[in-house]
Amino acid sequence: MSKGIPQGAESAMADKPSRLYHIDWLRVLAMLSIFFFHNARFFDFDDWHVKSAETNLGADIFIEFLALWMMPIFFILAGASVYYALKFRTAVGFAKERILRILIPIIILGWFIISPPQVYLERLSHGDFSGNFFQFYFPYYFDGIYGIGGNFAFVPMHMWFLWLLFIYSLILLPLFLPNKRAGNSLGSRLATLFEKPWTLIVPVLLLAASEVLLGSLGGLLSWGGGWNHLSYLVFFTSGYLMFSNARIHENIKRYAVTALIAALVLQVVHYFEQFGVIKIDIPDSMLAYLGIGIFDTLRSWLFLMAILGFGSRYLNFNNRFLGYANEAVLPFYILHQTVILIIGFFVLQWSMGIALKYFIITTTSFIAIMAIYELLVRRINVLRFLFGMRLKKKSIVT
């Protein structure tokens, strides 16, 4: 057995393809879930950048359910991608790639192109500004920092995910970077502590503590998607640990059905309590809040284990569509919320039912995003660079 490879990992990995395609499939499906999630945000009960005058219970339930696992699965898959990326890159090469593929899109697109229309529409729809976009952009968009009393989106709207991903990737690099002599990383050695099936639940305790302790502080510690920044750090690190150890990966695959059944049972209990079918008296104590936190994070974690497990079972294949869709995920993510808000702002003013509005906004925005990507971003190297894509090599005519 080679040095540095956890016991049992060498034989388990030998049967696997060089690329785990289910990671790509799950990333594409997670992106679609975010797309449908943001289209539904017009109609749920909470405030958003632009809101419909009519709200809907179905939209609220849909939003609450997706928020359980939607952004967490993105961070888990990002952690897994870091594990595979560092197999072939040095620390300098990895940091350079993160700057090119994440930081540059945040600074150039996020700050100056993607976020301004969103902030403008939010101010317009909430009655905080009147006038056209260009009157808003100079100078009001740059007046202060968005979310702290001003407008300028230092953490650019929905691209906060990329911002956190960039920070986490760099601060955890010493944990993730393989040792040249041993051939593995401190993180992969740490992962051997979680090879027993029962240890899959350990992150639930960390997440619950994070949500109870840091969630109560609010402010800068709270981020989008329903979780705080420390919880996202746990998801990101968990993704690396899961995929750096074959035994953990196999346990997730083996217990996917169990995780799904348990998650559904807890979800039914949650709905029974939410709609008054059952009544639970919760005392006002830190221990009680921790118990609620464990219940909520356990629901999320079990759904995540089920998604990862079933993905590993049934989605580990490749085709041309996956290659196209996987390359489009990052540009689609960068574009989607701005396009959705622009189209939704106008459609919400029409006289029609919520279901028809949702269908029109979803369909039209998807077509618009894919048209921008296919006709412009995908074909022009300057735009590929700005959207964090690899440049197309120019064909040499002989």
Steps between C-alpha positions, in 0.01 A plus 500: 500500500630847412604732779253771599188327366244414772449130559242366259505812283739365239285201405177698518631774275642254250148404392396862449537701179768767492229764527195470722236622258226503760670805653449680169139381471419609854660840436281549193187386685586725796530793261153425363363487855646846570343626178152377596556616858570860397206503260278402793642772730265754342204316655604367842418672831844649570628827356732495197655744254177511296173360636159415363202668662350151525679226692441128507530228765620248242786729401592547865508123565703447181753766604532366853558145377765595243680720753559187711752353256542724193800718594647234734527254208680767298758545776541124544559454127741794504697331778510178298624693195783649707613150595528393137647832385786479751599160366640673194586852619754664725394752763601786270320348202185440705501857638550637148206297370278624785592861419433457128180294529343656810651831614512668157130424425411633847688828457430580136161343438363485854583851613449696180263309268296223666410665832403858399175403318397286797565776754323752274188282466496439874517872577240576233253232612538592869447872434855596600590653162324652201663557165663295228784253540773733377396769748527237772832349387690827522542576784240324719610140441847584636367690801591280795499122522189303414346340807670734748305816431606572145477365147835377371494119516845418641377141528322499166146375551458129418872473424565484876536125440807559283637748753479246784633225275806709416569580867445143621720355226796715601472488880458120497775439246750387769245238609422385146839516328660155460836446669770433240656219701191325636291558190192595701376805686429575864133508402507152348672366812232668710236331285608157630333592829163497323514160331242338731143541372376667821758778463308631196275678751783687677473813276139539618624595847741758358231645275245516781744677731592742222140581416398550863802697618595701192151519354381688808762770437377575146660786309809417299495141627180426307516429129258410225338164455383467859833413667783693665859516380637252755239242396604542138860446611393170659324391180800597287747314723267199519496480121878476492511237776224287345667472162855468628415171668348208309344342809302815583388522139388136502314544829304790354413288199405200716270691735332726244161326532513511880592868491214582262239315709619668820506841331144459372375393844659806663360721224148369562541567873617852413192562284267357766645744753505790254134463406375427852425129458719438802602753763842505663561733794857626479650646820698820474846357561827458315471121529157508335629720218790261452250215474308691231828569325589131502156409363522755216861428406436123520219539246736687271789260547291189436365647176858585399619145572211362297573731206870413504433131543243468222713721277794267552282200419319622191672806354858384454496512119602746234345631180523807274225684684686472831817645346305796364292555814792468740696769316193725504433474876722789614389751231139394556536559872655843448228610256188339639380727783548825308306366201225356724456831684489710183240278335305446823481873574291552186300174502383563858317810376279293268148393603513120520529219752813414695546163326495661154736777610741243641488299177563808282784631719666158524473417131596844370792546736640154422487573126660842553782362718579220257489739204749734669722207586483322165519801268743717698672356807585159359632632171704807598825442685491833683160410644612146576784648704268738687258217577772274641510261204804353333594675177429336167815420306515665161518256214821527299450523125780330306 
